[in-house]
Amino acid sequence: MKLTKVAKTAAEEIRNTLRTEISEQELEKITAIVAKAMEKSVKKVSKRNIEFCEQHKNPDTDIAHQIQRDIKRKQNLMIANLEGLR
């Protein structure tokens, strides 16, 4: 599922929970807030994963480096997707 759709769905759930009329412009602002929170979470988790990999270096450090590169690449893709929401 695309992050855009996740943020939009979350914003719509918020609107339904509030049981008040919210304009499309306000819904877009809520979507942006959700997207920003998701981006922050992705960055934090990715950073934690990279630190974990770095702490567990051993003779197989090439594998750890590959995992680190893969995590960073996926993080960059997610961030680019989230920035596309704006």
C-alpha positions as semicolon CSV with decimal commas, in nm:
position;residue;x (nm);y (nm);z (nm)
1;M;0,000;0,000;0,000
2;K;0,139;0,342;-0,095
3;L;0,218;0,578;0,191
4;T;0,001;0,843;0,025
5;K;-0,299;0,616;0,055
6;V;-0,214;0,528;0,417
7;A;-0,192;0,896;0,515
8;K;-0,513;0,982;0,328
9;T;-0,699;0,691;0,489
10;A;-0,577;0,797;0,834
11;A;-0,688;1,155;0,770
12;E;-1,033;1,035;0,660
13;E;-1,060;0,820;0,973
14;I;-0,976;1,126;1,181
15;R;-1,244;1,325;1,000
16;N;-1,501;1,049;1,062
17;T;-1,404;1,024;1,427
18;L;-1,451;1,397;1,482
19;R;-1,806;1,381;1,342
20;T;-1,780;1,737;1,218
21;E;-1,768;1,880;0,871
22;I;-1,409;1,916;0,753
23;S;-1,328;2,077;0,421
24;E;-1,103;1,915;0,163
25;Q;-0,840;2,178;0,242
26;E;-0,847;2,084;0,611
27;L;-0,838;1,716;0,515
28;E;-0,522;1,783;0,311
29;K;-0,365;1,958;0,611
30;I;-0,446;1,656;0,829
31;T;-0,299;1,429;0,562
32;A;0,021;1,636;0,566
33;I;0,040;1,607;0,945
34;V;0,000;1,229;0,925
35;A;0,260;1,208;0,647
36;K;0,508;1,413;0,852
37;A;0,455;1,184;1,152
38;M;0,509;0,879;0,930
39;E;0,826;1,030;0,785
40;K;0,961;1,103;1,134
41;S;0,882;0,747;1,242
42;V;1,050;0,594;0,936
43;K;1,364;0,801;0,994
44;K;1,378;0,704;1,363
45;V;1,329;0,333;1,301
46;S;1,577;0,331;1,015
47;K;1,837;0,509;1,224
48;R;1,785;0,259;1,505
49;N;1,824;-0,032;1,261
50;I;2,145;0,112;1,117
51;E;2,286;0,162;1,468
52;F;2,193;-0,198;1,553
53;C;2,378;-0,325;1,248
54;E;2,684;-0,118;1,334
55;Q;2,689;-0,251;1,691
56;H;2,690;-0,611;1,572
57;K;2,986;-0,604;1,337
58;N;3,186;-0,923;1,325
59;P;3,382;-1,114;1,062
60;D;3,068;-1,098;0,850
61;T;3,071;-0,718;0,839
62;D;3,018;-0,724;0,464
63;I;2,672;-0,865;0,533
64;A;2,609;-0,592;0,792
65;H;2,719;-0,328;0,544
66;Q;2,488;-0,472;0,279
67;I;2,198;-0,469;0,526
68;Q;2,283;-0,111;0,620
69;R;2,288;-0,004;0,254
70;D;1,956;-0,179;0,190
71;I;1,795;-0,011;0,492
72;K;1,926;0,329;0,386
73;R;1,802;0,277;0,027
74;K;1,455;0,176;0,149
75;Q;1,449;0,469;0,390
76;N;1,531;0,708;0,107
77;L;1,254;0,557;-0,106
78;M;1,000;0,594;0,176
79;I;1,105;0,951;0,244
80;A;1,079;1,037;-0,125
81;N;0,731;0,883;-0,127
82;L;0,630;1,081;0,182
83;E;0,770;1,403;0,037
84;G;0,553;1,339;-0,268
85;L;0,251;1,376;-0,040
86;R;0,326;1,741;0,014
